[in-house]
Amino acid sequence: MARSAPVSASPCVRWLALAAAILVSVAEIPAVLGQLRFAAIGNYGFDASGQKEVAATLKKAAIEQRISFLVSPGSNFPNGVSGANDTKWEESFESVYSDESGSLKMPFLTVLGAEDWSGNYTAMRERTDLVYGDGSGADVTSNSPKWTLPNWWYHYTVHFAANTGSAFISSGHKDMSVGMVFVDTWVLSSAFPFGNVTERAWKDLERTLEIAPKVFDYIIVVGNRPVYSSGSSKGDSMLQYYLQPLLKKAGVDAYISGYDRDMEVIEEDDISYINCGTGSLSGSSSLVTASGSKFFSGEKGFCLFEMTAEGLITKFIDGDSGETLYEHKQSLKSRPERSTIDQFNYLSEMPEVAYFPVPEMGKLPGKDVFVRVVGTIGLCILTFLGSLGIATGISRAMK
C-alpha cells in the first residue's frame, strides 16, 4: 500500500498564519501615548543664588521629563544688556543653565520684556546670530540653551507623534502640530515710539492667528505682559481690548506671560492665561485673586507643559523641591476648520519670520508707558472731582 505524501500548507496559508501571529503579538504591545513637553521660565536673571536653585531643578526635569525646548516670556535681564558679548550672557545665562551633560542644550525661545528694552535690545536679537552661527566665526558653542530671538515677534512650529505601540498599527501614525506664536507686548502698545513697527507687528499677528486654527492642533501664544493677572500688574487693559478678541477668535489654548513675579493660571473664554515669572526670585502673595484664577503662588519655580492627543497639562513646579504645586488640565480643542489636505498651502501663507529693525530710542522709562498714561488720566479725573466737591461745598456754605 503506497503511503500518501505529506500535505504541506500552501504559501498563502502560511502567510495568513504568520500575519495572525503578528497581529496577536502587536495586540499585546501596550499603547504608549506620545507627547511633547516644554518648560517656561520668566524673570530668571535677577538673583544669582535663587536663579541657580531653580536652574538645578529645571535641569533634572529636562532629563526626567524629556523636555524638547524652553520658553522665556520676557524680563530676561535687569536693565537689559550692553551688547551681544555682555558679561551678563555668561554670568546670568551660559554658566547657570549649562552642564557637562548638556541637559538644557535646546532651543530657548524668548521674547523681550520691559527690562530688556531698557538696554541694547538690538544686541539681544544679534545674540541669536552668534548662537546659531552667522558666518563671522564668532558663534557661541556651549552646553547651555540656544538663545532664539529671530525677530521681536515670530512663530515656531513643532510636530510630535501622538501614539505608538498597538495604537500605531490599529489607527496609523497620528502627527500632532503645535503653533508657538511669540509677540512683543511693548511693540504692540500704542505707546511704542515707532508706529510702522507696531503696525507691522499687529498685521503679522492677525494673519498668523487667522491661519493657525487651520493648520495647528495646539496654539500657544507667548508675550511678556499678562492679559489678566492677580499679580502686581493686575493685567493689561490694552491687551484685554485689542489682543484678547484675537486670541478668542483663533481658539488659542494658552497665553503665557512672565511680567509679574508670580505663577498663576486664569481661565477666561476657554483660554488659559498662565504667568511664569518666578525664575529667580519669589514673589508676594495676592490677597484678592482675579476672576477665573485657579491657582496663584509667589514661590520660585517654572511651568512644565505637556501636550498629547488628549489635551494640555500645565504643571507649576517648585524651584527648590521640584514638587508639583498645581496641575492644570484642559482638553484638546475641536478645530473644524483644521485642514490636513491644504495644510502646506496654508503654512506657506504664514507671515515670513524675518528681522524687522528697530531704530535706537534711548533709555526707556522704568514703568510701562500705557500704565502711566492711564494713571495720569485717572489723577486728572480725581482732581476734577475733588475740585468739584470743594466748589459745591463753598456754594452751599454761601447760601
Residue pairs with C-beta under 8 A, 6 or more apart in sequence:
9 17
26 166
26 169
27 166
28 166
29 165
29 166
30 165
30 166
31 163
31 164
31 165
31 166
31 167
32 163
32 164
32 165
32 167
33 162
33 163
33 167
33 308
33 309
33 310
34 160
34 161
34 162
34 163
34 164
34 176
34 308
34 309
35 160
35 306
35 307
35 308
36 68
36 158
36 160
36 176
36 178
36 306
36 307
37 65
37 66
37 67
37 68
37 304
37 305
37 306
37 307
38 67
38 68
38 69
38 70
38 71
38 304
38 305
39 58
39 61
39 62
39 67
39 70
39 71
39 302
39 303
39 304
39 305
40 70
40 71
40 72
40 73
40 222
40 256
40 258
40 274
40 276
40 302
40 303
40 305
41 54
41 58
41 70
41 71
41 72
41 258
41 276
41 279
41 302
41 303
42 72
42 73
42 74
42 75
42 113
42 224
42 257
42 258
42 259
42 275
42 276
42 277
42 278
42 279
43 75
43 258
43 261
43 277
43 278
43 279
43 280
43 281
44 51
44 54
44 55
44 72
44 76
44 92
44 279
44 280
45 51
45 76
45 77
45 78
45 88
45 92
45 93
45 279
45 280
46 78
46 280
46 281
47 280
47 281
48 91
48 92
48 96
48 280
50 280
50 281
50 282
50 300
50 319
51 92
51 96
51 279
51 280
52 96
53 300
53 319
53 320
54 278
54 279
54 280
54 300
54 301
54 302
54 319
54 320
55 96
55 97
57 301
57 302
57 317
57 318
57 319
57 320
57 321
57 322
58 97
58 104
58 302
58 319
59 97
59 99
59 103
59 104
60 103
60 322
61 67
61 302
61 304
61 317
61 322
62 103
62 104
62 106
63 101
63 103
65 304
65 306
67 106
67 304
68 106
68 158
68 160
69 106
69 107
69 108
69 109
69 158
70 104
70 106
70 107
70 108
70 109
70 145
71 108
71 109
71 110
71 180
71 222
71 256
72 108
72 109
72 110
72 111
72 258
73 111
73 113
73 222
73 223
73 224
73 256
73 257
73 258
73 259
73 275
73 276
73 277
74 110
74 111
74 112
74 113
74 114
74 116
74 185
74 223
74 224
74 257
74 258
74 259
75 113
75 114
75 115
75 116
75 224
75 258
75 259
75 277
76 110
76 112
76 113
76 115
76 116
76 124
77 88
77 92
77 115
77 116
77 119
78 115
79 115
79 118
79 119
80 115
80 116
80 117
80 118
80 119
80 120
80 121
80 124
81 88
81 89
81 116
81 119
81 120
81 123
81 124
82 119
82 120
82 123
83 120
83 123
84 123
84 124
84 126
84 127
84 130
85 130
86 120
86 123
89 127
93 144
93 145
93 147
94 140
94 142
94 144
95 144
96 144
97 104
97 144
97 145
98 104
98 105
98 142
98 143
98 144
99 143
100 143
101 143
102 143
104 143
104 144
104 145
105 142
105 143
105 144
105 145
105 146
106 145
106 146
107 145
107 146
107 148
107 156
108 145
108 146
108 147
108 148
109 148
109 156
109 180
109 182
109 222
110 147
110 148
110 149
110 182
111 149
111 152
111 153
111 182
111 183
111 184
111 222
111 223
111 224
112 121
112 124
112 149
112 152
112 184
112 186
112 224
113 186
113 224
113 225
113 258
113 259
114 186
114 224
114 259
114 364
114 366
114 367
114 368
116 124
117 186
117 364
118 363
118 364
118 366
121 358
122 357
122 358
122 360
124 149
125 149
125 150
125 151
125 152
125 355
127 140
127 147
127 149
128 147
128 148
128 149
128 150
129 136
129 139
130 136
130 138
130 139
130 140
131 139
131 140
131 146
131 147
131 148
132 139
132 146
132 148
133 139
140 147
150 353
150 354
150 355
151 353
151 354
151 355
151 356
152 184
152 187
152 197
152 201
152 356
152 358
153 182
153 183
153 184
153 187
153 201
153 204
153 205
154 182
154 353
155 179
155 180
155 181
155 182
155 208
155 350
155 351
155 353
156 179
156 180
156 182
157 177
157 178
157 179
157 180
157 216
157 347
158 177
158 178
158 180
159 175
159 176
159 177
159 178
160 175
160 176
160 178
160 307
161 173
161 174
161 175
161 176
162 174
162 175
162 176
162 308
162 309
163 171
163 174
163 309
174 309
176 217
176 218
176 307
176 308
176 309
177 215
177 216
177 217
177 218
177 343
178 216
178 217
178 218
178 219
178 220
178 307
179 208
179 212
179 215
179 216
179 218
179 219
179 220
180 220
180 222
181 205
181 208
181 209
181 212
181 219
181 220
181 221
181 222
182 221
182 222
182 223
183 201
183 205
183 221
183 222
183 223
183 243
184 201
184 223
184 224
185 223
185 224
185 225
185 236
185 239
186 192
186 224
186 225
186 368
187 197
187 198
187 201
187 358
188 198
188 201
188 202
188 205
188 223
188 238
188 239
188 242
188 243
189 198
189 238
189 368
189 369
189 370
190 198
190 238
190 370
191 368
191 369
191 370
191 373
192 198
193 361
194 358
194 359
194 361
197 356
197 358
200 356
201 356
202 242
203 351
204 351
205 246
206 246
207 349
207 350
207 351
208 350
208 351
209 219
209 246
209 247
209 249
209 250
209 252
210 250
211 346
211 347
211 349
211 350
212 219
212 250
213 219
213 250
213 251
213 335
213 337
213 338
214 335
214 337
214 338
214 339
214 342
214 343
214 346
215 338
215 339
215 343
215 346
215 347
216 335
216 338
217 332
217 335
217 338
218 253
218 307
218 312
218 332
219 250
219 251
219 252
219 253
220 252
220 253
220 254
220 255
220 256
220 305
221 247
221 252
221 254
221 255
221 256
222 255
222 256
222 257
223 239
223 243
223 255
223 256
223 257
224 257
224 258
224 259
225 233
225 236
225 239
225 257
225 259
225 368
226 233
226 235
226 236
226 239
226 255
226 257
226 259
226 260
226 273
226 275
227 235
227 236
227 239
227 240
227 243
227 244
227 247
227 255
227 257
227 268
227 273
228 235
228 240
228 266
228 268
228 273
228 290
228 292
229 235
229 257
229 259
229 260
229 264
229 266
229 273
229 275
229 290
230 262
230 264
230 266
230 286
230 288
230 289
230 290
230 293
230 296
231 259
231 260
231 261
231 262
231 264
231 275
231 277
231 283
231 286
231 296
232 260
232 261
232 284
233 259
233 260
233 371
234 290
235 290
236 370
237 370
237 374
238 370
244 268
244 269
247 255
247 269
247 271
248 269
248 270
248 271
251 270
251 333
251 335
252 271
253 271
253 272
253 312
253 330
253 333
254 271
254 272
254 273
254 274
254 305
254 312
254 314
254 330
255 271
255 272
255 273
255 274
256 274
256 275
256 276
256 303
257 273
257 274
257 275
257 276
257 277
258 275
258 276
258 277
258 279
259 275
259 277
260 275
260 277
260 283
261 277
261 278
261 281
261 282
261 283
261 284
261 298
262 275
262 277
262 278
262 283
262 284
262 286
262 296
262 297
262 298
263 275
263 276
263 277
263 278
263 295
263 296
263 297
263 298
263 299
263 301
263 303
263 316
263 325
264 273
264 274
264 275
264 289
264 293
264 295
264 296
264 297
265 272
265 273
265 274
265 275
265 293
265 294
265 295
265 314
265 316
265 326
265 328
266 272
266 273
266 274
266 290
266 291
266 292
266 293
266 294
267 273
267 292
267 294
268 291
268 292
270 333
272 312
272 314
272 328
272 330
274 303
274 314
274 328
276 302
276 303
277 283
278 297
278 298
278 299
278 300
278 301
278 302
278 319
279 300
279 301
279 302
279 319
280 300
281 300
282 298
282 299
282 300
283 298
284 298
285 296
285 298
286 296
286 298
289 296
294 326
294 328
295 316
295 325
295 326
295 328
297 316
297 325
297 326
299 318
299 319
299 320
299 325
300 318
300 319
300 320
301 316
301 317
301 318
301 319
301 325
302 317
302 319
303 314
303 315
303 316
303 317
304 314
304 315
304 317
305 312
305 313
305 314
305 315
306 312
306 313
306 314
306 315
307 313
308 332
309 332
310 331
310 332
311 329
311 330
311 331
311 332
312 329
312 330
312 332
313 327
313 328
313 329
314 327
314 328
314 329
315 324
315 326
315 327
315 328
316 324
316 325
316 326
316 327
316 328
317 323
317 324
317 325
318 324
318 325
339 346
365 372
